[in-house]
């Protein structure tokens, strides 16, 4: 043997060996015999134990975690075992093709170091795009066919043979290892064929026969893996775990327990026979009973094999290689922003696995937990990911800045709630025992139990398919009590879902349950039942099945996203809506960093097009991406089902169409923010329905921008009313357009010229009549009046229009403007009359709370009055109240313009965030 040496990291010497290798060529089969011909000897380089291991994050030198200590009642173990051992398990997807097996073998050969020995546990081959055959499933299917006397099992057997021969040829090439594997495979196929034929003749299959047959997938993948490692130059030994592991069935027959004493003895015998190997390839899933018959480790058997081998070897670490990055905080298929957890405790893994999360089965972790051996779940196809470490203590409690109190969320879908209640149950000993023994005798598993302290009711959840059966047996069991009235009802509530929050960090941590329940409430999810054990590892709630995904996303985002995530949909991306999007773009990062407010624009809708994006709209290019026909119902449905728990639609239009959707959006759990006056001044019944929904549905409706744009008019009015003040009168210049016109009118120009000037400067609508007719001011008066408790309709508010009667019906704004000068005399006369009295003209809206009336009219005010002091397009609103009677409360400032209106809407969004929990 020739060796070449180079200096590795930290001064260690790494040796690359050149091993003499004879390649064997496998020729076509003749008369059932494989023809083998050797080649000349060649020198083959073997990978050093360095780069591959470092790339995958596998340590090739002993680390120093606490040494695994055997329990006091276990026998001393052989000296070949200890913390120098590491165990790796490869699942079916990692073993699905020759390329994957070779990559795994290279990784394991590289993992062996001077102070490190490796045990590899392998599953049967899984399916692959080029070979969609999952070996274990196919074997089970063969057994079923043989038991039904269906000769098609022979076709499946031939497919198994072909899959493994082709894989071996690709993996091992024309070599002696290939010949060795094919020879053993053909022997096994012959034996399996005979056994399956016996099953077919008998028309049945015993558990012993089935366990023997089904374990061959692991045998074949283990032999392939070991032979590949041998080709790579490793000192490898193959272990058929049926020679080592001894198990006994559990009382329920659903699993097995390890006989550790017998298994330890057999492990010692195996090492005596095979020597102190640095690399052992062991079969997963299979073992023997005490009687010596072949059996399996049942559910999650290969993972169980890995933890058993780790315990028997007293290894320092166990790695489960699979096709996911680790254990996620929630199902990524339901919660796109689920995170891969760096670590978790055994108890957390148990709780999550019970709820169907893709975690190790609780029984699987027991051998490792007994000897304090950490387990890491890693992705074979993404070896840069560090995976999830499961051990006695989680190492990442600070990672999420205090949010790791809950590690994960999971659901059990399609369950039924059974509620047993009655006053005769109070104080009756054994009532719970009678309920659950009846359910047990019917073979029904109880998922969750909740009982009120009053003892008048006990409710529990079962699988949806067991709901009617559970109700039947309880009705029979308590027939006498029901007749006597002691039990008033046995209620069946179908279509429910169990949602669980799991985390060891919840223990003694105040407010976790409140935070979770608050997140559900804000997502408009109703809770039917709650259960929490005294260990505080788990909080479980029962909700409607239709709310399952929304609830899961709501609680997950509350603990794993920002303090207050809000999904935003904007209807009307015109001048105001477009400015709001620009303001969101500028402020979003600051709000997230400083206040924990995560405003995500998820949807935009114009009058004809809309844009829906699950992960968020590009705030720079959203106009170019408006890509589908606008459908406001679809727009609302998209937001209502989004995983972000808090959703808001901002209506920046002046249209009736979005306003008519508010009530439906709010019923879907969507908050509404708007400067659109159509709802507040629209039909009274519609307005009252929205306000009732606001009060009763935990849904917010903010409309500060409807009056005064960005001025705090509505907020001030609410504050006055909520603190017990009494409104006497509200009076104000509520139109920026008309404010500019009358602040300017009097500079010597006629009224028509002032209107034309306002139009040119962009203060008016395209048709100035829309401002001068007073309708906009009337809408604001209506909104203010309703806020004061005066339920006025628009037609109950008299409006003095500034559009001359003859010009109200002209066809176009151009014709209106051309004819307006002929009516200047009327307005000039009113101006002169006011000036002669030392007054000025102002167009105002008035709410008289004492008489219950509203009005819009042109009034005269002394030049010393605050209304006479305005400039430009400012608004001014005066509140005369019981407290502010001698001197009214005045609000003054810009009352029009896209910037200030958008800012007012933005302010409402931040108020919404404060209501939802953001810091003030």
C-alpha positions in Angstrom: 0.0 0.0 0.0 1.2 3.4 -0.9 0.2 6.5 1.1 0.5 10.2 0.5 0.4 12.6 3.5 -0.5 16.3 3.8 -0.9 18.5 6.8 -4.5 19.1 7.6 -6.1 21.7 9.8 -4.8 22.2 13.3 -1.6 20.2 12.4 -3.3 16.8 12.1 -2.0 14.5 9.4 -4.5 13.2 6.9 -3.7 10.2 4.9 -5.1 9.4 1.5 -4.7 5.7 0.7 -4.3 4.1 -2.7 -5.8 0.6 -2.4 -5.1 -2.1 -4.9 -8.5 -2.9 -6.4 -9.6 -5.5 -8.9 -12.7 -4.6 -10.9 -15.1 -7.3 -11.8 -17.3 -7.1 -14.9 -20.8 -8.5 -14.8 -21.8 -9.9 -18.2 -25.2 -11.0 -19.4 -26.9 -13.9 -17.6 -26.6 -17.3 -19.3 -28.9 -20.0 -18.3 -29.5 -18.3 -15.0 -25.8 -17.9 -14.1 -24.1 -14.5 -13.9 -20.8 -14.5 -15.9 -18.0 -12.7 -14.0 -14.6 -11.7 -15.4 -11.9 -9.9 -13.4 -9.9 -7.0 -14.7 -6.2 -6.1 -14.1 -5.4 -4.6 -10.7 -5.8 -0.8 -10.6 -4.9 1.7 -7.8 -8.1 3.5 -6.6 -7.9 6.6 -4.3 -10.0 6.5 -1.2 -11.5 9.8 0.2 -9.8 11.1 3.3 -11.9 11.6 6.5 -12.0 15.4 6.1 -13.7 17.5 3.4 -17.0 15.5 3.1 -17.5 15.4 6.8 -16.8 19.1 7.3 -19.1 20.0 4.5 -22.0 18.1 6.1 -21.2 19.3 9.6 -20.2 15.9 10.9 -17.5 16.0 13.6 -14.8 13.4 13.0 -13.2 13.8 16.4 -14.8 13.1 19.8 -16.6 16.1 21.3 -17.2 16.4 25.0 -20.9 16.2 25.8 -21.7 14.6 29.1 -20.8 10.9 28.8 -23.9 8.7 28.4 -24.2 6.9 31.7 -26.0 3.5 31.9 -28.9 3.2 34.2 -28.3 1.7 37.6 -30.1 -1.5 36.7 -28.3 -2.2 33.4 -25.3 -4.5 33.0 -21.9 -3.3 32.2 -21.3 -2.9 28.5 -18.5 -4.0 26.3 -15.5 -1.8 26.1 -15.9 -1.4 22.3 -18.8 0.9 23.0 -18.9 4.5 24.2 -18.9 8.2 23.3 -16.6 7.5 20.3 -19.7 6.1 18.5 -22.1 8.2 16.4 -25.2 6.8 14.8 -26.7 7.9 11.5 -30.0 6.8 10.1 -31.0 7.2 6.4 -34.6 7.2 5.5 -36.2 5.7 2.4 -35.9 8.9 0.3 -32.1 9.0 1.0 -31.8 5.4 -0.2 -34.1 5.8 -3.3 -31.4 5.6 -6.0 -27.9 4.5 -6.7 -26.7 8.1 -6.7 -28.2 8.8 -3.3 -26.9 5.7 -1.8 -23.4 6.5 -3.1 -23.6 10.0 -1.7 -24.7 8.8 1.7 -21.9 6.2 1.7 -19.3 8.8 0.8 -20.6 10.9 3.7 -20.4 8.1 6.2 -16.9 6.9 5.1 -15.7 10.5 5.5 -17.3 10.7 9.0 -15.0 8.0 10.4 -12.1 9.6 12.2 -9.2 8.5 14.5 -11.5 8.9 17.5 -14.8 8.3 15.8 -16.7 5.2 14.9 -19.9 5.3 12.9 -23.0 3.1 12.9 -25.3 3.6 9.9 -28.9 2.4 10.1 -30.7 2.3 6.7 -34.3 2.0 5.6 -35.6 0.2 2.6 -35.4 2.0 -0.7 -38.0 4.7 -1.2 -39.5 6.0 -4.4 -37.6 8.1 -6.9 -38.7 9.9 -10.1 -36.8 7.4 -12.2 -38.1 4.4 -10.2 -41.5 5.2 -8.5 -41.4 2.1 -6.4 -41.4 2.3 -2.6 -40.0 -1.0 -1.6 -41.8 -1.5 1.8 -45.2 -0.6 0.3 -44.7 -2.9 -2.6 -43.8 -5.8 -0.3 -46.9 -5.2 1.8 -48.9 -5.1 -1.3 -47.4 -8.5 -2.3 -48.4 -10.0 1.0 -52.0 -8.8 0.6 -52.2 -10.1 -3.0 -50.8 -13.5 -1.9 -53.2 -13.7 1.0 -56.1 -13.0 -1.5 -54.7 -15.7 -3.8 -53.9 -13.1 -6.4 -51.1 -14.3 -8.6 -50.1 -10.7 -9.4 -47.8 -10.8 -6.4 -45.3 -12.5 -8.8 -45.3 -9.3 -11.0 -44.5 -7.2 -7.9 -41.7 -9.6 -6.9 -40.2 -9.3 -10.4 -40.3 -5.5 -10.1 -38.5 -5.7 -6.7 -35.8 -7.9 -8.2 -35.4 -5.6 -11.2 -35.2 -2.4 -9.0 -32.5 -3.8 -6.8 -30.4 -5.4 -9.6 -30.5 -2.2 -11.6 -29.6 -0.1 -8.6 -26.8 -2.4 -7.7 -25.4 -2.3 -11.3 -25.4 1.5 -11.2 -24.0 1.7 -7.7 -21.3 -1.1 -7.7 -20.4 -1.3 -11.4 -19.1 -4.6 -12.9 -17.4 -5.8 -9.7 -17.2 -8.6 -7.3 -19.4 -6.7 -4.9 -22.1 -6.7 -7.5 -21.8 -10.4 -8.0 -21.9 -10.9 -4.2 -25.1 -8.8 -3.9 -26.9 -10.3 -6.8 -26.2 -13.8 -5.6 -27.6 -13.1 -2.1 -30.6 -11.2 -3.7 -31.5 -14.2 -5.9 -31.4 -16.5 -2.9 -33.8 -14.1 -1.0 -36.1 -13.8 -4.0 -36.3 -17.6 -4.3 -37.2 -17.9 -0.6 -39.7 -15.0 -0.7 -41.4 -16.6 -3.8 -41.8 -19.9 -1.9 -43.2 -18.2 1.2 -45.6 -16.0 -0.8 -46.8 -19.1 -2.7 -47.4 -20.8 0.6 -49.5 -17.8 1.7 -51.4 -17.9 -1.6 -52.1 -21.6 -1.2 -53.3 -21.1 2.4 -55.2 -17.9 1.4 -53.9 -16.2 4.5 -50.8 -14.7 6.1 -49.6 -15.0 9.7 -47.9 -12.0 11.5 -44.7 -14.0 11.6 -44.7 -14.7 7.9 -45.5 -11.1 7.1 -42.8 -9.7 9.4 -40.2 -12.0 7.8 -41.1 -11.0 4.3 -41.5 -7.2 4.9 -38.0 -6.9 6.4 -36.2 -7.8 3.2 -36.2 -4.2 2.0 -33.9 -3.1 4.8 -31.7 -6.2 4.3 -31.1 -5.4 0.6 -30.5 -1.7 1.1 -28.2 -2.4 4.0 -26.1 -4.9 1.9 -25.9 -2.4 -0.9 -24.8 0.4 1.4 -22.1 -1.8 3.0 -20.8 -3.0 -0.3 -20.6 0.6 -1.6 -18.6 1.6 1.5 -16.3 -1.3 1.0 -15.7 -0.2 -2.6 -14.8 3.2 -1.2 -12.1 1.6 0.9 -13.8 1.6 4.3 -13.3 -1.1 6.9 -17.0 -1.8 7.1 -19.1 -4.6 8.6 -22.7 -5.4 7.8 -25.1 -6.1 10.7 -28.4 -7.9 10.3 -30.1 -6.5 13.3 -32.1 -9.6 13.7 -28.9 -11.1 15.1 -28.7 -8.4 17.8 -32.0 -6.8 18.7 -34.5 -8.7 20.8 -38.0 -7.2 21.4 -41.2 -8.1 23.0 -44.7 -6.9 22.0 -46.4 -4.3 24.1 -49.7 -5.1 25.8 -51.7 -3.3 23.1 -49.9 -5.1 20.3 -49.2 -1.9 18.5 -45.5 -1.6 19.2 -42.6 -3.4 20.8 -40.3 -3.0 23.8 -36.6 -3.6 23.6 -35.2 -6.5 25.8 -32.1 -4.5 26.7 -30.3 -7.3 28.6 -30.6 -9.9 25.8 -29.8 -7.3 23.1 -26.7 -6.1 25.0 -25.5 -9.7 25.2 -26.1 -10.3 21.5 -24.3 -7.0 20.7 -21.3 -8.2 22.6 -21.4 -11.5 20.7 -21.6 -9.7 17.4 -18.6 -7.6 18.1 -16.6 -10.7 19.2 -17.5 -12.3 15.9 -16.9 -9.2 13.7 -14.1 -7.4 15.5 -13.9 -3.7 16.6 -15.1 -2.2 13.2 -14.9 1.6 12.7 -18.0 1.5 10.4 -21.0 -0.6 10.9 -24.0 -0.7 8.5 -27.1 -2.0 10.2 -30.6 -2.8 9.0 -33.4 -0.7 10.3 -36.9 -1.8 11.2 -36.2 -5.5 11.8 -35.4 -7.5 15.0 -36.3 -10.9 16.6 -38.6 -12.0 19.3 -37.4 -13.8 22.4 -38.6 -17.0 20.7 -36.2 -16.3 17.8 -38.8 -15.5 15.1 -38.2 -12.5 12.8 -40.3 -9.4 13.6 -40.4 -5.7 13.1 -40.3 -2.6 15.2 -43.7 -1.5 13.9 -44.4 2.2 13.3 -41.3 4.4 12.7 -39.3 1.2 13.0 -36.1 2.5 11.3 -36.0 5.6 13.5 -36.5 3.3 16.5 -33.7 1.1 15.3 -31.4 4.1 15.2 -32.1 5.2 18.7 -31.9 1.6 20.0 -28.5 1.2 18.4 -27.4 4.6 19.8 -28.4 3.4 23.3 -26.8 -0.1 23.0 -23.6 1.6 21.7 -23.8 4.4 24.3 -23.1 6.7 21.4 -22.6 10.4 21.8 -25.0 11.5 19.1 -27.7 10.2 16.7 -28.5 11.8 13.4 -31.7 11.1 11.5 -31.2 12.0 7.8 -34.4 12.8 6.0 -35.8 15.1 3.3 -36.7 18.1 5.4 -34.5 20.6 7.2 -35.7 19.6 10.6 -38.7 20.0 12.8 -40.8 23.1 11.9 -42.7 25.4 14.2 -45.9 24.4 12.2 -46.8 22.5 9.1 -45.0 24.5 6.3 -47.8 23.4 3.9 -50.3 25.3 6.0 -48.1 28.1 7.4 -45.6 29.3 4.7 -43.6 31.2 7.3 -43.0 28.3 9.6 -39.4 28.2 10.8 -37.1 25.3 11.3 -36.4 25.0 15.0 -32.7 24.8 16.0 -33.5 22.6 19.1 -36.2 21.2 21.2 -36.6 18.9 24.2 -37.7 15.3 24.2 -40.9 16.4 25.9 -41.6 19.0 23.2 -41.0 16.4 20.5 -43.4 14.0 22.2 -46.2 16.6 22.4 -45.8 17.7 18.8 -45.7 14.1 17.4 -48.9 13.3 19.2 -50.6 16.0 17.1 -49.2 14.6 13.8 -46.2 16.8 13.4 -43.3 15.3 11.4 -41.3 14.5 14.5 -39.9 11.3 16.0 -42.6 9.1 17.6 -42.5 9.3 21.4 -41.5 5.6 21.7 -38.7 6.2 19.3 -37.0 8.7 21.6 -37.1 6.6 24.7 -33.8 4.7 24.2 -31.9 7.9 23.5 -33.5 9.8 26.3 -32.6 7.0 28.8 -28.9 7.6 28.1 -29.2 11.4 27.4 -28.2 11.0 23.8 -29.1 14.0 21.6 -30.9 13.3 18.3 -30.6 15.7 15.3 -33.0 15.7 12.4 -31.2 16.8 9.3 -31.9 17.2 5.6 -29.7 14.9 3.4 -30.5 17.0 0.4 -29.6 20.3 2.1 -26.6 19.5 4.3 -25.8 23.1 4.9 -28.8 23.3 7.2 -27.9 22.5 10.8 -31.2 20.7 11.5 -33.1 20.3 14.7 -31.4 19.0 17.8 -33.7 17.0 20.3 -32.2 16.5 23.7 -32.8 17.0 27.4 -32.5 20.8 27.2 -33.3 23.2 24.4 -30.4 25.4 23.6 -32.1 28.2 21.8 -34.5 29.8 24.2 -33.0 33.2 23.5 -33.1 32.8 19.7 -36.5 34.4 19.2 -36.0 37.1 21.8 -38.4 35.7 24.3 -40.9 34.3 21.7 -39.6 30.7 22.0 -42.0 30.1 24.9 -44.0 28.1 22.4 -41.9 25.9 20.1 -44.5 24.6 17.7 -48.2 24.4 16.8 -50.0 21.5 15.3 -53.6 20.4 14.6 -55.7 17.3 14.6 -58.3 17.8 11.9 -61.8 16.3 11.6 -62.7 15.5 15.2 -66.0 15.5 17.0 -66.7 17.0 20.4 -69.0 15.0 22.7 -70.6 17.1 25.5 -72.2 15.3 28.5 -74.0 17.7 30.8 -76.6 17.7 33.5 -77.2 19.1 37.0 -77.4 15.5 38.3 -73.7 15.0 37.6 -72.7 17.5 40.3 -70.9 15.8 43.2 -71.6 12.3 41.9 -68.5 10.1 42.4 -67.4 8.1 39.4 -69.3 9.9 36.7 -66.2 10.6 34.7 -65.1 6.9 35.1 -68.5 5.7 33.8 -68.2 8.0 30.8 -64.7 7.1 29.8 -65.0 3.4 30.5 -68.0 3.2 28.2 -66.0 4.9 25.5 -63.0 2.7 26.1 -65.1 -0.5 25.9 -66.4 0.7 22.5 -62.8 0.9 21.3 -62.9 4.7 20.9 -59.8 6.7 21.6 -60.2 10.1 23.4 -58.1 12.9 22.0 -58.8 15.7 24.5 -60.8 16.1 27.7 -62.2 19.3 29.3 -64.4 19.6 32.4 -65.9 22.6 34.1 -65.2 23.0 37.8 -69.0 23.2 38.4 -69.0 19.5 37.4 -72.2 20.1 35.4 -70.5 19.1 32.1 -67.7 17.0 30.7 -66.7 17.3 27.1 -64.1 15.3 25.1 -62.9 15.0 21.6 -62.8 11.9 19.5 -62.0 11.2 15.8 -64.8 12.4 13.6 -65.6 8.9 12.4 -66.1 7.8 16.1 -68.5 10.6 17.1 -71.8 8.9 16.5 -70.6 5.7 18.0 -69.5 7.5 21.2 -72.8 9.2 21.5 -74.6 5.9 21.0 -72.8 4.1 23.8 -73.2 7.0 26.2 -76.9 7.3 25.5 -77.2 3.6 26.2 -75.0 3.8 29.3 -76.9 6.8 30.8 -80.4 5.9 29.6 -81.8 5.8 33.1 -80.1 9.1 34.1 -81.4 10.8 30.9 -84.9 9.6 31.6 -84.7 10.9 35.2 -83.3 14.2 34.1 -80.0 13.9 35.9 -78.2 14.0 32.5 -79.9 16.6 30.4 -77.9 16.2 27.1 -75.4 14.1 25.3 -74.5 16.6 22.5 -72.5 15.7 19.4 -70.7 18.6 17.8 -69.0 17.5 14.5 -66.5 19.2 12.2 -64.1 20.4 14.8 -60.4 20.7 15.0 -57.9 20.4 17.9 -55.2 23.1 17.9 -52.2 22.6 20.2 -49.4 24.9 21.3 -46.3 23.1 22.6 -43.3 24.4 24.4 -41.3 23.8 27.6 -40.8 27.5 27.8 -44.4 28.0 28.8 -43.8 26.5 32.2 -44.5 29.2 34.8 -44.4 31.9 32.1 -47.3 34.3 32.6 -49.5 35.4 29.8 -48.8 32.7 27.2 -52.3 31.4 27.2 -53.7 34.9 27.1 -51.5 35.7 24.1 -52.6 32.6 22.3 -56.3 33.2 23.1 -56.0 36.8 22.1 -54.5 35.9 18.7 -57.4 33.6 18.1 -59.9 36.2 19.1 -58.3 38.8 16.8 -58.4 36.3 13.9 -62.2 35.9 14.6 -61.8 32.3 15.7 -64.2 31.0 18.3 -63.0 28.5 20.9 -65.3 25.6 21.9 -63.2 24.0 24.6 -59.8 24.4 26.3 -57.4 21.9 28.0 -54.0 22.4 29.7 -52.1 20.0 31.8 -50.3 21.1 35.0 -47.0 20.4 33.3 -47.7 23.4 31.1 -46.0 21.8 28.1 -49.2 22.0 26.1 -52.2 24.3 25.6 -55.0 22.7 23.6 -58.1 24.3 22.2 -61.0 23.0 20.2 -62.3 25.1 17.3 -64.4 24.7 14.2 -62.8 22.8 11.4 -63.3 25.6 8.9 -61.1 27.8 11.1 -58.3 25.3 11.3 -55.8 26.8 8.9 -56.6 30.4 9.8 -56.2 29.7 13.5 -52.9 27.9 13.0 -51.5 30.8 11.0 -52.9 33.3 13.5 -51.2 31.8 16.6 -48.0 31.0 14.7 -47.6 34.5 13.4 -48.3 36.0 16.9 -45.4 34.1 18.4 -43.0 33.9 15.5 -43.5 37.0 13.4 -43.4 40.6 14.6 -45.5 41.7 17.6 -48.3 42.8 15.3 -48.3 41.5 11.7 -51.0 43.1 9.6 -51.9 42.1 6.1 -53.1 45.1 4.1 -55.3 45.2 1.0 -55.8 48.6 -0.8 -58.8 49.3 -3.0 -58.4 52.4 -5.1 -54.7 52.9 -5.9 -55.3 56.3 -7.3 -54.0 59.6 -5.9 -54.7 58.8 -2.3 -54.1 55.1 -2.5 -50.9 55.4 -4.5 -49.6 58.0 -2.0 -50.5 55.6 0.9 -48.5 52.8 -0.8 -45.5 55.1 -1.1 -45.8 56.1 2.6 -45.9 52.3 3.5 -42.8 51.7 1.4 -40.9 54.5 3.2 -42.0 53.7 6.8 -42.4 49.9 6.8 -38.9 48.9 8.0 -38.9 51.6 10.7 -42.2 50.5 12.1 -41.1 46.9 12.1 -37.8 47.7 13.8 -38.9 50.2 16.3 -42.5 49.2 17.2 -42.8 45.6 16.0 -45.5 46.5 13.5 -45.3 44.5 10.3 -47.5 46.1 7.7 -47.5 43.8 4.6 -49.3 44.9 1.4 -50.9 41.7 0.1 -53.4 43.0 -2.4 -54.2 46.0 -4.5 -57.4 46.5 -6.6 -58.3 49.3 -9.0 -61.7 49.7 -10.7 -60.7 47.1 -13.4 -57.6 45.2 -12.3 -56.2 43.7 -9.1 -53.1 42.1 -7.7 -53.0 39.3 -5.1 -49.7 38.1 -3.6 -49.5 35.5 -0.8 -46.0 36.7 0.2 -46.5 40.4 -0.3 -46.7 42.9 -3.1 -43.6 44.5 -4.6 -44.0 48.1 -3.3 -41.8 49.4 -6.2 -43.4 47.6 -9.2 -47.0 47.0 -8.1 -48.6 49.1 -10.9 -47.0 46.9 -13.6 -48.1 43.7 -11.8 -51.9 44.4 -11.7 -52.7 41.2 -13.6 -56.2 40.0 -13.1 -59.7 41.3 -13.4 -61.0 43.0 -10.3 -63.4 40.9 -8.2 -64.0 42.5 -4.8 -65.5 39.2 -3.4 -62.4 37.3 -4.5 -60.3 40.2 -3.1 -61.9 39.8 0.4 -61.8 36.0 0.3 -58.1 36.1 -0.4 -57.4 38.3 2.6 -59.8 36.4 4.9 -57.9 33.1 4.3 -54.4 34.5 4.5 -52.1 33.1 7.2 -51.4 36.6 8.7 -54.0 36.7 11.5 -54.7 40.5 11.3 -56.0 41.7 7.9 -57.3 45.1 6.9 -58.8 46.5 3.7 -58.2 50.2 3.1 -60.8 51.7 0.8 -59.3 54.8 -0.8 -62.1 55.2 -3.4 -65.1 57.5 -3.5 -67.3 54.6 -4.8 -70.3 52.9 -3.5 -69.1 49.4 -4.6 -66.4 48.8 -2.0 -68.6 50.4 0.8 -71.3 47.9 0.1 -68.8 45.1 0.8 -67.7 46.3 4.3 -70.2 44.2 6.2 -69.2 41.0 4.4 -65.5 41.8 4.8 -66.0 42.4 8.5 -67.9 39.1 8.9 -64.8 37.4 7.4 -62.6 38.9 10.2 -61.2 41.7 8.1 -60.8 45.2 9.6 -61.7 48.2 7.4 -60.0 51.6 7.2 -61.3 54.2 4.8 -61.5 57.9 3.8 -64.5 57.0 1.7 -67.6 58.9 2.9 -70.2 56.6 1.1 -70.7 54.2 4.0 -70.9 56.8 6.7 -73.4 59.0 4.8 -75.1 56.2 2.9 -78.3 54.3 3.9 -78.7 54.4 7.6 -79.5 50.7 7.9 -76.2 49.8 6.2 -74.3 52.2 8.4 -75.8 50.8 11.6 -75.1 47.2 10.5 -71.4 48.0 10.1 -71.3 49.7 13.5 -73.0 46.7 15.2 -70.5 44.4 13.5 -67.7 46.7 14.8 -68.9 46.5 18.3 -69.9 42.8 18.4 -67.4 41.1 16.2 -64.0 42.2 17.6 -63.5 43.9 14.2 -62.4 47.5 13.8 -63.8 50.2 11.5 -61.7 53.3 11.3 -62.8 56.3 9.2 -60.8 59.4 10.4 -60.1 60.4 6.8 -63.8 60.9 6.0 -63.9 64.3 7.6 -61.0 66.7 7.6 -58.6 64.4 5.7 -55.6 64.1 8.0 -57.0 66.3 10.8 -58.0 64.6 14.0 -61.7 65.5 13.7 -63.3 62.1 14.3 -60.8 61.1 17.0 -61.5 64.3 18.9 -65.3 63.9 18.6 -65.0 60.3 19.9 -62.8 61.4 22.8 -65.3 64.1 23.8 -68.2 61.7 23.7 -66.4 58.8 25.4 -65.3 61.1 28.3 -68.9 62.1 28.9 -69.0 65.6 27.3 -72.2 66.7 25.6 -72.1 68.0 22.1 -74.2 71.2 21.5 -73.0 72.2 18.0 -70.4 71.3 15.4 -69.7 73.9 12.8 -67.0 74.0 10.3 -65.5 74.8 6.9 -65.3 71.2 5.7 -64.3 71.5 2.1 -60.8 72.5 1.1 -62.0 73.5 -2.3 -64.7 75.9 -1.0 -62.3 77.1 1.7 -59.9 78.2 -1.0 -62.6 79.8 -3.1 -64.0 81.9 -0.3 -60.7 82.8 1.2 -59.7 84.2 -2.2 -63.1 85.6 -3.2 -62.9 89.4 -2.4 -59.6 90.1 -4.0 -61.3 92.0 -6.8 -61.9 89.1 -9.1 -65.4 87.9 -10.0 -66.6 84.6 -8.5 -66.3 82.7 -11.8 -62.6 83.7 -12.2 -61.9 82.5 -8.7 -63.5 79.1 -9.4 -61.5 78.8 -12.6 -58.3 79.6 -10.7 -59.1 76.9 -8.1 -59.7 74.5 -10.9 -56.4 75.2 -12.6 -54.6 74.7 -9.3 -56.2 71.3 -8.8 -58.3 72.2 -5.8 -61.6 71.2 -7.5 -62.9 68.0 -8.9 -62.7 67.8 -12.7 -66.3 69.2 -12.8 -66.4 72.0 -10.2 -70.1 71.5 -9.7 -69.2 68.4 -7.7 -67.7 70.7 -5.1 -70.0 73.7 -5.5 -73.2 71.7 -5.1 -72.4 71.1 -1.4 -72.9 67.3 -1.6 -69.4 66.5 -0.3 -69.9 68.8 2.7 -73.4 67.3 3.3 -71.8 63.9 3.5 -69.4 65.1 6.2 -72.2 66.7 8.1 -74.2 63.4 8.0 -71.2 61.5 9.3 -70.6 63.9 12.2 -74.3 63.9 13.0 -74.4 60.1 13.2 -71.4 60.1 15.3 -73.2 62.4 17.7 -76.2 60.0 17.9 -78.4 61.8 15.3 -79.4 59.2 12.8 -79.9 61.4 9.8 -80.3 60.4 6.2 -78.7 62.5 3.5 -82.1 63.8 2.2 -82.8 65.2 5.7 -79.9 67.6 5.5 -80.8 70.9 3.6 -78.0 72.0 1.3 -77.5 75.4 -0.3 -76.0 74.7 -3.7 -73.7 77.3 -5.2 -74.4 76.1 -8.7 -77.0 78.3 -10.3 -80.2 76.5 -11.1 -79.9 76.9 -14.9 -76.4 75.4 -14.9 -77.1 72.3 -12.9 -78.2 70.2 -15.8 -75.8 71.4 -18.5 -74.0 68.6 -20.3 -70.4 69.3 -19.5 -68.1 71.0 -17.1 -66.7 73.1 -20.0 -70.1 74.5 -20.8 -70.7 75.1 -17.1 -67.5 77.1 -16.8 -68.2 79.1 -20.0 -71.7 80.1 -18.8 -70.8 80.8 -15.1 -69.6 84.4 -15.6 -73.1 85.5 -16.5 -74.1 84.6 -12.9 -71.3 86.5 -11.2 -73.6 89.3 -10.2 -75.5 87.2 -7.6 -72.3 86.2 -5.8 -70.8 89.7 -6.1 -73.9 91.2 -4.5 -73.7 88.8 -1.5 -70.0 89.6 -1.1 -70.6 93.4 -1.1 -73.4 93.0 1.4 -71.2 91.1 3.8 -68.3 93.5 3.4 -70.5 96.5 4.1 -71.4 94.8 7.4 -67.7 94.1 8.2 -68.2 90.4 7.6 -67.0 87.7 5.2 -68.6 84.8 3.4 -67.9 81.2 4.4 -69.5 78.0 3.2 -70.1 75.8 6.3 -71.6 72.6 7.5 -73.5 72.6 10.8 -74.6 69.9 13.2 -77.1 71.3 15.7 -77.3 68.5 18.3 -79.9 70.3 20.4 -82.4 70.5 17.6 -81.2 67.2 16.0 -80.6 68.9 12.6 -77.9 69.3 10.1 -77.4 71.9 7.4 -75.0 73.1 4.7 -75.1 76.8 3.7 -73.3 80.0 2.9 -73.0 82.1 6.1 -71.6 85.4 7.1 -69.0 85.8 9.9 -67.4 88.8 11.5 -63.8 89.3 10.3 -62.7 88.7 13.9 -64.2 85.2 13.9 -61.8 82.2 13.6 -63.5 81.1 10.4 -62.4 84.4 8.8 -58.7 83.8 9.6 -58.3 80.9 7.3 -55.8 80.9 4.4 -55.5 78.7 1.3 -57.5 75.5 1.4 -57.4 74.9 5.2 -60.3 73.4 7.1 -61.6 74.5 10.4 -64.0 72.7 12.8 -65.5 74.2 15.9 -66.9 72.0 18.7 -69.3 73.7 21.1 -69.9 71.4 24.1 -70.9 71.5 27.7 -67.3 71.7 28.6 -66.2 74.0 25.7 -69.2 76.3 25.9 -67.8 79.8 26.3 -64.9 79.1 24.0 -65.4 76.4 21.5 -62.7 73.7 20.8 -61.1 74.5 17.4 -59.3 72.2 15.0 -57.6 73.8 12.1 -55.3 72.7 9.3 -55.0 71.3 5.8 -58.2 69.4 5.0 -57.5 68.3 1.5 -54.7 66.8 -0.6 -53.4 63.3 -1.3 -50.5 63.6 1.1 -52.5 64.6 4.2 -55.5 62.3 3.4 -53.1 59.3 2.9 -51.4 60.3 6.2 -54.7 60.3 7.9 -55.4 56.8 6.6 -51.9 55.7 7.7 -52.6 57.1 11.1 -55.7 54.9 11.3 -53.6 51.8 10.3 -51.3 52.6 13.3 -54.3 53.0 15.6 -55.4 49.6 14.4 -52.0 48.2 15.2 -52.2 49.7 18.7 -55.6 48.1 19.3 -54.1 44.8 18.1 -51.2 45.0 20.6 -48.5 47.2 19.3 -46.7 49.4 21.8 -48.0 53.0 21.9 
